[in-house]
Amino acid sequence: MSDIEFDYPKASQSVVNALREEFPHDTIATTKGYKGRVHVKIVSETFNGMNGEDRQAFVYDLLRAKLGEESQPVTLVQAWGTEDL
């Protein structure tokens, strides 16, 4: 893992803002990981019927498309469909 230290409050807010555009009414939470890395948890019916790998790819692809290099602090994505709860 890189030794880069990220500004968690700034990175987290950028991530949440980007995800809110796609998931305006869904549950999104972040927690601080090692050296300011961002761990994302999201619950959305968008993920119903998707496997875990596809859910993670969906979120990572979305963040890379919206944030580019600013998506680097995200090191963990946990995504659930509403049917999983």
Sequence and secondary structure as in RCSB ss.txt:
>XXXX:A:sequence
MSDIEFDYPKASQSVVNALREEFPHDTIATTKGYKGRVHVKIVSETFNGMNGEDRQAFVYDLLRAKLGEESQPVT
LVQAWGTEDL
>XXXX:A:secstr
       HHHHHHHHHHHHHHH TTSEEEEEE GGG EEEEEE GGGTT  HHHHHHHHHHHHHHHHGGGGTTEE
EEEEE GGG 
